[in-house]
Amino acid sequence: MGGRRLRRLIGAAVRGVHRPRLSVIVRAAGAGPHLEGAIRSVLNQTFRDLEVLVVVGPGADALSSGEQVATGLSARDRRVRVVSLRPGRSPGRWARMAGWIPP
């Protein structure tokens, strides 16, 4: 699926839905015990109109500690979202295709 078509589909899906003014992308791979502190640090900022996208790589185990931490935080705070990448995708490329980074 081409990037332009994907952006159009995502745009149609989120129309009418509030989009935060700031998206912070955090990669879960290798974050280990620091991931929860990093996410909480972002959420505790005085600027509230934000979201935290926690990126879980394609090789990650479904029960990895990073994914568990992110899933637990997303259940408690709607500003945290867990994103799984397909093999061969970098977080930057995913963000651009999803429309978070302008072309």
Protein Blocks (a to p, Z undefined) as FASTA:
>chain_A
ZZklmmmmmmmmmgoiacdfbdcdddfehnlmmlmmmmmmmmmpmblbbcddddddfklc
fkbfklmmmmmmmmmpmkbccddddehiafklmmmmnopacZZ
